[in-house]
Amino acid sequence: MPTKAISEKKKQSLKKTTNPEKLSAKDYERELEKLQGELVKLQFWAKETKARVVVIFEGRDAAGKGGMIKAITDRVSPRVFRTVALPAPNERERTQVYFQRYVEQLPAGGEIVIFDRSWYNRAGVEHVMGFCTDQQYQSFLRGTPLMESWLIDSGLILIKYWLEVSMEEQTKRFEGRINDPRKLWKLSPIDLESHRLWDKYTLARDAMFEATDTDKSPWHVVDTNDKRRGRLNCIQHLLQRIPYEEVPLPKFKLPKRKQSKGAKATGHNFRYIPKVF
């Protein structure tokens, strides 16, 4: 029996489902505002309950980790939401147990630590670029699930995100950085190598997932080809992964200004900057 032709209206409907239209800035800001309001509630809950939360963001270069973290931390206190982006280890740190400098950054009660890259550097750039030995790499893959299980058993909430971006989109973003002087600071020789070595990084990602994507400490993959949708989806998911509840919020009343007898401005000639705009 011949298959009925799909109507043009149906085709357009399917196209929208599989490739949704770009989210407008207005719609994005409206939804982000709601989610950021929930992040503030999460902040008060964490302080009240002394919860300890770690959120890891990994992904290829130009996958959108910086923008994702900024969207999460933009409206909350940096004393509760602490971002950790460690530089390359110094001479002393290279002689330490590998996880040591990351463990030092783990949260105390009432803190949420966000790792902009984490101990998973060893499974990615260090392995691909030859910055560690194969023995160190294999030891990392074997030991990481044990270490993460220990962290979770100690009461820490650990959430891992991998931001997934296509080959074409990564190229587009790199070209944008090269041609925009405001974004040149985002580029490094390592970034450019990651573009050349796409296939090797793919193999490294898959090996990392195979070894460390466990039921106890799973990887959550976020499609960030559309940055706006990716951020909203990720924040929504993050809020669902943490069992926070609303706690009583502080109530403030603005006091009246106190009138001081004899108080008088000195009339100093302020050096205002030029009003160019």
QUIWOLIN-V873384 format. One record per residue. N is the residue number from 1. RES is the residue in one letter. PSI is psi as a letter, one per 40 degrees, with the letter a starting at -180 (NA if undefined). D_LAST is the distance of its C-alpha to the last C-alpha in Angstrom with 2 decimals. Layout:
N|RES|PSI|D_LAST / N|RES|PSI|D_LAST
This chain:
1|M|h|70.48 / 2|P|i|67.48 / 3|T|h|64.00 / 4|K|i|62.10 / 5|A|i|59.09 / 6|I|h|55.75 / 7|S|i|54.07 / 8|E|d|50.73 / 9|K|d|49.21 / 10|K|d|50.61 / 11|K|d|49.21 / 12|Q|d|45.68 / 13|S|d|46.18 / 14|L|d|47.39 / 15|K|d|44.53 / 16|K|d|41.99 / 17|T|d|43.99 / 18|T|d|44.16 / 19|N|g|40.75 / 20|P|i|38.40 / 21|E|i|35.37 / 22|K|h|32.04 / 23|L|h|30.61 / 24|S|i|27.44 / 25|A|d|24.34 / 26|K|d|24.85 / 27|D|d|28.50 / 28|Y|d|27.87 / 29|E|d|25.38 / 30|R|d|27.84 / 31|E|d|30.77 / 32|L|d|29.03 / 33|E|d|28.09 / 34|K|d|31.81 / 35|L|d|32.96 / 36|Q|d|30.61 / 37|G|d|32.03 / 38|E|d|35.45 / 39|L|d|34.43 / 40|V|d|33.65 / 41|K|d|37.17 / 42|L|d|38.52 / 43|Q|d|36.93 / 44|F|d|38.66 / 45|W|d|41.88 / 46|A|d|41.85 / 47|K|d|41.45 / 48|E|d|44.14 / 49|T|e|46.66 / 50|K|f|45.93 / 51|A|i|45.68 / 52|R|h|45.07 / 53|V|h|43.21 / 54|V|h|42.50 / 55|V|h|40.52 / 56|I|h|40.82 / 57|F|h|38.61 / 58|E|i|40.16 / 59|G|i|39.82 / 60|R|i|39.39 / 61|D|h|36.46 / 62|A|e|33.48 / 63|A|e|35.06 / 64|G|f|31.96 / 65|K|d|33.05 / 66|G|d|29.70 / 67|G|d|27.90 / 68|M|d|30.91 / 69|I|d|30.94 / 70|K|d|27.23 / 71|A|d|27.81 / 72|I|d|30.77 / 73|T|e|29.34 / 74|D|d|25.77 / 75|R|e|26.81 / 76|V|i|29.87 / 77|S|h|30.81 / 78|P|e|31.09 / 79|R|e|34.16 / 80|V|d|35.91 / 81|F|h|34.47 / 82|R|h|34.79 / 83|T|h|33.90 / 84|V|h|36.26 / 85|A|g|35.62 / 86|L|i|38.27 / 87|P|a|38.20 / 88|A|i|41.35 / 89|P|i|44.24 / 90|N|a|45.06 / 91|E|d|48.59 / 92|R|d|49.77 / 93|E|d|48.36 / 94|R|e|50.13 / 95|T|e|53.42 / 96|Q|i|52.74 / 97|V|h|53.90 / 98|Y|d|51.36 / 99|F|e|50.09 / 100|Q|d|49.94 / 101|R|e|46.32 / 102|Y|d|45.25 / 103|V|d|47.61 / 104|E|d|45.96 / 105|Q|e|42.70 / 106|L|i|44.39 / 107|P|i|43.26 / 108|A|i|44.95 / 109|G|h|45.49 / 110|G|e|42.38 / 111|E|i|40.33 / 112|I|h|39.10 / 113|V|h|38.75 / 114|I|h|37.05 / 115|F|h|38.24 / 116|D|g|35.92 / 117|R|i|39.10 / 118|S|a|42.17 / 119|W|e|45.79 / 120|Y|e|45.90 / 121|N|d|44.53 / 122|R|d|48.22 / 123|A|e|48.99 / 124|G|c|46.16 / 125|V|d|44.66 / 126|E|d|47.32 / 127|H|d|50.12 / 128|V|d|48.76 / 129|M|e|47.68 / 130|G|f|50.86 / 131|F|e|49.32 / 132|C|i|52.16 / 133|T|i|55.83 / 134|D|d|57.38 / 135|Q|d|59.30 / 136|Q|d|56.11 / 137|Y|d|54.58 / 138|Q|d|57.69 / 139|S|d|57.99 / 140|F|d|54.42 / 141|L|d|55.15 / 142|R|d|58.33 / 143|G|d|56.98 / 144|T|d|53.61 / 145|P|d|55.10 / 146|L|d|57.27 / 147|M|d|54.41 / 148|E|d|52.26 / 149|S|d|55.28 / 150|W|d|55.74 / 151|L|d|52.12 / 152|I|d|52.48 / 153|D|d|55.88 / 154|S|e|54.37 / 155|G|e|52.24 / 156|L|h|48.97 / 157|I|h|47.16 / 158|L|h|46.38 / 159|I|h|44.42 / 160|K|h|43.95 / 161|Y|h|41.63 / 162|W|h|41.80 / 163|L|h|38.85 / 164|E|h|40.43 / 165|V|i|38.69 / 166|S|i|40.42 / 167|M|d|41.07 / 168|E|d|39.08 / 169|E|d|36.00 / 170|Q|d|36.14 / 171|T|d|36.28 / 172|K|d|33.30 / 173|R|d|31.20 / 174|F|d|32.41 / 175|E|d|31.57 / 176|G|d|28.05 / 177|R|d|27.69 / 178|I|d|29.26 / 179|N|e|26.96 / 180|D|h|23.63 / 181|P|d|22.62 / 182|R|e|20.75 / 183|K|e|24.19 / 184|L|d|26.50 / 185|W|e|26.92 / 186|K|e|28.70 / 187|L|i|31.47 / 188|S|i|34.60 / 189|P|d|38.03 / 190|I|d|39.46 / 191|D|d|37.06 / 192|L|d|38.16 / 193|E|d|41.77 / 194|S|d|41.38 / 195|H|d|40.51 / 196|R|d|43.63 / 197|L|f|45.82 / 198|W|d|44.97 / 199|D|d|48.67 / 200|K|d|49.45 / 201|Y|d|46.62 / 202|T|d|47.98 / 203|L|d|51.41 / 204|A|d|50.01 / 205|R|d|48.18 / 206|D|d|51.37 / 207|A|d|53.52 / 208|M|d|51.16 / 209|F|d|51.32 / 210|E|d|55.08 / 211|A|d|55.52 / 212|T|e|52.93 / 213|D|g|52.28 / 214|T|i|54.71 / 215|D|d|55.39 / 216|K|d|54.52 / 217|S|g|51.31 / 218|P|i|50.19 / 219|W|h|47.35 / 220|H|h|45.01 / 221|V|h|43.53 / 222|V|h|40.12 / 223|D|h|39.28 / 224|T|f|35.72 / 225|N|d|35.71 / 226|D|h|33.40 / 227|K|d|31.01 / 228|R|d|29.92 / 229|R|d|33.50 / 230|G|d|34.74 / 231|R|d|32.50 / 232|L|d|33.47 / 233|N|d|37.12 / 234|C|d|37.22 / 235|I|d|35.70 / 236|Q|d|38.05 / 237|H|d|40.94 / 238|L|d|40.06 / 239|L|d|40.12 / 240|Q|d|43.47 / 241|R|e|44.93 / 242|I|h|44.44 / 243|P|f|46.73 / 244|Y|i|44.26 / 245|E|i|44.79 / 246|E|h|42.74 / 247|V|i|43.26 / 248|P|h|42.58 / 249|L|i|38.91 / 250|P|i|38.00 / 251|K|h|37.42 / 252|F|i|35.15 / 253|K|h|34.99 / 254|L|h|32.27 / 255|P|i|34.14 / 256|K|i|33.71 / 257|R|h|32.16 / 258|K|h|34.93 / 259|Q|h|35.23 / 260|S|h|36.32 / 261|K|h|38.42 / 262|G|e|37.33 / 263|A|h|33.90 / 264|K|h|31.55 / 265|A|i|28.18 / 266|T|e|28.75 / 267|G|f|26.09 / 268|H|i|24.75 / 269|N|g|21.93 / 270|F|i|19.16 / 271|R|g|17.20 / 272|Y|i|13.63 / 273|I|i|11.15 / 274|P|i|8.75 / 275|K|g|5.59 / 276|V|d|3.82 / 277|F|NA|0.00
